Amino acid sequence: MTDLRLPEGFTLASERTPPNCNAVEVIYEPSQHAQHFVNAVAYYDTAFRPLEPWQTLDHNAVSDYGHTVLAWRPIRDEMWINRG
């Protein structure tokens, strides 16, 4: 991706990561060029898979789906997420 104009409030994943195991909104490049970014919810967990720490809520590495997290931001209302 040549143009990294991030939406407001996002932090580049290469510059800083969220606290371990906190669900956050992430963006990554789409597989098709119809969109600028794809939004998803994921969390960062270095203990579960140290080499692939970005995890989906169903405990799979984001990279398992062929994606690399570009940036993240806190979820404004985390009450609806239950990873229990």
N, C-alpha and C positions, 0 to 999 in steps of 0.2 A: 504494500500500500504506500503510495507516494504522498498522499495528503492526509495528515493526521490531525485534522481540526476536530477535537473531541467535543461532544455535547457538554453542556454546563455541568459542573460538579464531579466530573470523572477524573480519576488519577491514573496516570500511566502505570501499568503493572510492572514495567521494567524499572520504574523509579521508586515505587513503594508498594508493599503488599498489605492487605487488610489484616486485622488480628486473626490468629488461627481460629478456624471453625466458625467464624461469624459469616452468616449468609449475606451476600452483597449482590447488587446488580452488576453484571459484567457485559462488556461488548466485545465482539470479535468480528473479523472480516467475514462477509457472506460468501457462500460458495458460488452465488450468481451475482452479477453486477447490477441488479435491479435496486439494491439497497446500499447505503453507505456502511451500516453496521447491523449486526444482529444483537438483540438484547436477550439476556438470559439471567437466571439466578444461579449462583454457584457459591462455593466457599473454598477457602484456602486452608489446607491441612497438611503440614509437613510431616506429621507422624504417620499418617495412613499410607501415603505413597510419596516418599521423599523426592523422587525424581519427577513426579507428575503431581504437584501439590494442588492444582486447581481441580476441584471435584464438583460434579453435578449433585443435585439433591438426592439422586438415587445411587450415590456413592460410586460413580464411574468417573474416570479422569476426563476432563473436557477434551483433552488431546485424543482420547479414544474415538471421538467423533470427527477427528481431523481439524479441530479448531485450536487456536492459540488465543488466550485472553489478552486483549490489547489494553483494556482499562477497566476500572471498577469504581463504584461509589456506594456508600451505605444505602441500605433500603430505608426509606423514610418511616414506614410502619411495618415492623417486623412481626407484629402480633399474629399475622395469618400463617406464618411459617412454623411448622411443627416437624422437626427432623427426628423426634422421639423414637 
